[in-house]
């Protein structure tokens, strides 16, 4: 890769995805809740896919439109009063809350980087990654909401 700026950004992004993978696997090894464990494996696998995508992109081997950039949707970002500490006995809802916060941080990382870049290849890559992280955050919020406020037979 000839563009040193892009190479540095991709290097940082790859390290972030590796750190996220380790974070989710550490949580997996900490909690006992089976629902939380399944979700953490899913998230870790997604972070690994992101890492692999970024490595392929860095190496020039990727499908042109592997991830499409859609217009960013206006999303309600949950305001967390505080992240729970995750321990062996933590419930799935706590894991979902921590994971949503983690995904929001990843989204903000990619979005802020994209905002400082002019239109072009780097900006598009960063926006694609931001959208992927936002999807994960929304999924964690959905799981959290359905765990904390389960649907009842009456509606």
Buried (B, 14 or more C-beta within 10 A) or exposed (E): EEEEEBEEBBEEBBEBBBBBBEBBBEBBEBBEBEBBBEBBEBBBEBBBEBBEBBBEBBEEEBEEEEBEBEEEEEEEBBEEEEEEEBEEEBBBBBBBBBBBBBBBEBBBBBBEBBEEBEEEEBBBBBBBBBBBBBEBBBBBBEBBEEBEEEEEEEE
